[in-house]
Amino acid sequence: MAADSYGQFNASLLYCNKCGQAMPVRQRLLLILPDGELYDYTCERCHSSVGSKTEKAGANQNIGIRRSG
Protein backbone atom coordinates (compact mmCIF):
# COMPACT_ATOMS: atom_id res chain seq x y z
CA MET A 1 0.00 0.00 0.00
CA ALA A 2 1.37 3.42 -0.92
CA ALA A 3 2.42 5.72 1.93
CA ASP A 4 0.61 8.74 0.43
CA SER A 5 -2.76 6.92 0.69
CA TYR A 6 -2.81 7.60 4.44
CA GLY A 7 -2.77 11.41 4.19
CA GLN A 8 -2.02 13.36 7.38
CA PHE A 9 -2.19 12.07 10.95
CA ASN A 10 -2.96 14.14 14.06
CA ALA A 11 -1.99 12.89 17.50
CA SER A 12 -4.67 12.73 20.19
CA LEU A 13 -2.53 11.13 22.95
CA LEU A 14 1.22 11.49 23.50
CA TYR A 15 3.49 10.51 26.39
CA CYS A 16 4.17 13.41 28.78
CA ASN A 17 7.36 13.22 30.86
CA LYS A 18 5.98 15.49 33.60
CA CYS A 19 2.72 13.56 34.00
CA GLY A 20 4.40 10.16 33.52
CA GLN A 21 1.73 8.76 31.18
CA ALA A 22 0.06 9.20 27.80
CA MET A 23 -2.07 12.34 27.96
CA PRO A 24 -4.51 14.12 25.65
CA VAL A 25 -2.75 16.83 23.64
CA ARG A 26 -3.64 20.05 21.85
CA GLN A 27 -2.18 20.89 18.46
CA ARG A 28 -1.05 24.50 18.03
CA LEU A 29 0.28 26.17 14.87
CA LEU A 30 3.72 27.66 15.60
CA LEU A 31 5.11 28.75 12.23
CA ILE A 32 4.15 28.94 8.59
CA LEU A 33 7.26 27.95 6.66
CA PRO A 34 7.96 28.08 2.90
CA ASP A 35 7.79 24.27 2.72
CA GLY A 36 4.91 23.69 5.18
CA GLU A 37 3.52 24.41 8.63
CA LEU A 38 5.13 23.64 12.02
CA TYR A 39 2.81 22.47 14.82
CA ASP A 40 3.48 21.98 18.53
CA TYR A 41 1.70 19.39 20.70
CA THR A 42 1.10 20.38 24.34
CA CYS A 43 -0.18 18.28 27.24
CA GLU A 44 -3.71 19.30 28.25
CA ARG A 45 -2.99 18.76 31.95
CA CYS A 46 0.39 20.44 32.57
CA HIS A 47 0.70 22.46 29.31
CA SER A 48 4.25 21.27 28.62
CA SER A 49 5.42 20.66 25.04
CA VAL A 50 5.41 16.94 24.24
CA GLY A 51 6.14 16.93 20.51
CA SER A 52 6.04 18.72 17.19
CA LYS A 53 5.03 18.03 13.61
CA THR A 54 5.75 19.61 10.23
CA GLU A 55 3.07 19.30 7.56
CA LYS A 56 4.57 19.61 4.12
CA ALA A 57 2.78 22.02 1.81
CA GLY A 58 1.29 20.29 -1.21
CA ALA A 59 1.10 21.70 -4.70
CA ASN A 60 -2.57 22.62 -4.21
CA GLN A 61 -2.26 24.14 -0.72
CA ASN A 62 -2.31 27.89 -0.23
CA ILE A 63 -0.16 28.95 2.73
CA GLY A 64 -1.40 32.51 2.91
CA ILE A 65 0.69 34.23 0.22
CA ARG A 66 -1.11 36.95 -1.67
CA ARG A 67 0.09 38.23 -5.01
CA SER A 68 -0.50 41.83 -5.95
CA GLY A 69 -1.32 42.76 -9.44
C-alpha positions as CSV (number, residue, x, y, z in Angstrom):
1,M,0.0,0.0,0.0
2,A,1.4,3.4,-0.9
3,A,2.4,5.7,1.9
4,D,0.6,8.7,0.4
5,S,-2.8,6.9,0.7
6,Y,-2.8,7.6,4.4
7,G,-2.8,11.4,4.2
8,Q,-2.0,13.4,7.4
9,F,-2.2,12.1,11.0
10,N,-3.0,14.1,14.1
11,A,-2.0,12.9,17.5
12,S,-4.7,12.7,20.2
13,L,-2.5,11.1,22.9
14,L,1.2,11.5,23.5
15,Y,3.5,10.5,26.4
16,C,4.2,13.4,28.8
17,N,7.4,13.2,30.9
18,K,6.0,15.5,33.6
19,C,2.7,13.6,34.0
20,G,4.4,10.2,33.5
21,Q,1.7,8.8,31.2
22,A,0.1,9.2,27.8
23,M,-2.1,12.3,28.0
24,P,-4.5,14.1,25.6
25,V,-2.7,16.8,23.6
26,R,-3.6,20.0,21.8
27,Q,-2.2,20.9,18.5
28,R,-1.0,24.5,18.0
29,L,0.3,26.2,14.9
30,L,3.7,27.7,15.6
31,L,5.1,28.8,12.2
32,I,4.1,28.9,8.6
33,L,7.3,28.0,6.7
34,P,8.0,28.1,2.9
35,D,7.8,24.3,2.7
36,G,4.9,23.7,5.2
37,E,3.5,24.4,8.6
38,L,5.1,23.6,12.0
39,Y,2.8,22.5,14.8
40,D,3.5,22.0,18.5
41,Y,1.7,19.4,20.7
42,T,1.1,20.4,24.3
43,C,-0.2,18.3,27.2
44,E,-3.7,19.3,28.2
45,R,-3.0,18.8,32.0
46,C,0.4,20.4,32.6
47,H,0.7,22.5,29.3
48,S,4.3,21.3,28.6
49,S,5.4,20.7,25.0
50,V,5.4,16.9,24.2
51,G,6.1,16.9,20.5
52,S,6.0,18.7,17.2
53,K,5.0,18.0,13.6
54,T,5.7,19.6,10.2
55,E,3.1,19.3,7.6
56,K,4.6,19.6,4.1
57,A,2.8,22.0,1.8
58,G,1.3,20.3,-1.2
59,A,1.1,21.7,-4.7
60,N,-2.6,22.6,-4.2
61,Q,-2.3,24.1,-0.7
62,N,-2.3,27.9,-0.2
63,I,-0.2,29.0,2.7
64,G,-1.4,32.5,2.9
65,I,0.7,34.2,0.2
66,R,-1.1,37.0,-1.7
67,R,0.1,38.2,-5.0
68,S,-0.5,41.8,-5.9
69,G,-1.3,42.8,-9.4
